[in-house]
Amino acid sequence: MSPVASAYARRTLDAARVCLVVAAASLPLSTAATNAFAVFAFLFWAASGRWLPAARAIAAEPPAWLGVALFAALALGVTWSLAPRGAALDMLVKYRELVLFGIVMFLCAETRWRERVLAAALAGALVLLALSYALQLGLFEYADERGFSAPDNAVLLKNAITHGVMMSLVAFAAAELALRSAGARRWLLGLVAALAAFNVWFGVQGRTGYLVMAVLIVWFAWRRWAWKGLAGAVPALALVIAAAWLWAPAFQERVSLVVSEAQEYQARPSPRETSIGYRLHFWKRSAQWLARNPVLGAGTGGWSEAFYESTADDPAFLHDRGHTHPHNEYVHLAVQLGPLGLALYLALLWAAYRRAGLLPDGYAVLAQGFVLAFAVASLFNDVLRDSTEGHLWALVGGALFGASRALRGRAIT
């Protein structure tokens, strides 16, 4: 039990918590606002002087201290990075949410603030979902800076990958909450789950979202109803995929491209500029570089230099320092920090999944599904490096783990 906080500390911590609520609400809608209010929350927490209680809370939860350990390793990796010092420091800053996770967890140890942060994140996501449907129905026109948005790819404010992952989590969370509710609330949450799932399969072109949604459906059924649930979920998922294939041209096109581009990459002696071709080549050259440099890695932010070094005999569009990440968090951390980076990230995800199962009833399933979604998304994207997904880990993940029994007695009232 930490000493009783002063009135000043309580007010400052509450100000930090208010900033977390605003940051969570902004998360699906504005990267700038999310960044700003997350920084404000950190500064208010720092000004409170309650560093020791927060450190004790972080030390009590493996997902929090492993995140700090990974960030510390990345900070150390700046010293031997192949990248210029400024680029290495820029990459380090992108991983700041690993530390923020533990601070959010500490600030959300109180139930009322935890629920406010989670409700704010859900509310922001529902606004984004409503805008996506309005775009899909042709109620307004929108085109992002790359011209990717259209009625058959109804994304705005976020890219298709981020949108798909977010809506998969909304569908999963709403379904879980619906089962815990009754009456009109159950039906309303069920409707939200259905709309979010439909949006993923039929409204956007995010293939990562398709996979995350599919994994969460199967895992949710297994977690809830064991073999009976699995027996029902697998054919139901097959029907959904078949329906999307028949009636969602964008889904069919995106899935077909995965197969055709992968086959093309295997067949051609020199890869072409395709989405899957890029990813496969990133991973191939990364593995080759790691085989030659199996200990320390390229240092924080050093993947670009490592890839550039490994592609000296490749076409110019590949032998280019403009490639800054491999679209795979496991590969990215392994190249930057060697086996230590990969081991720390795997340990973080495994510890988070295991500890999530120990959370109080009502949070355990949500937290485990959340961690599982990150583990799957990390296969195809650098989720911790990306601002929105990184803040999703810190804000939503930190709030969920604020329910940990290990934090009891550490909340500031």
ZIRATA-V24237 format. One record per helix or strand of 2 or more residues. SS is the DSSP state (A for helix, B for strand). FROM is the first residue (numbers start at 1). LEN is the number of residues. If there is no record, write none. Layout:
ss | from | len
SS | FROM | LEN
SS | FROM | LEN
This chain:
ss | from | len
A | 7 | 20
A | 31 | 18
A | 51 | 10
A | 62 | 19
A | 85 | 10
A | 97 | 11
A | 111 | 26
A | 160 | 20
A | 183 | 21
A | 207 | 41
A | 249 | 19
A | 275 | 18
A | 303 | 8
A | 329 | 9
A | 339 | 18
A | 364 | 14
A | 387 | 15
A | 405 | 3
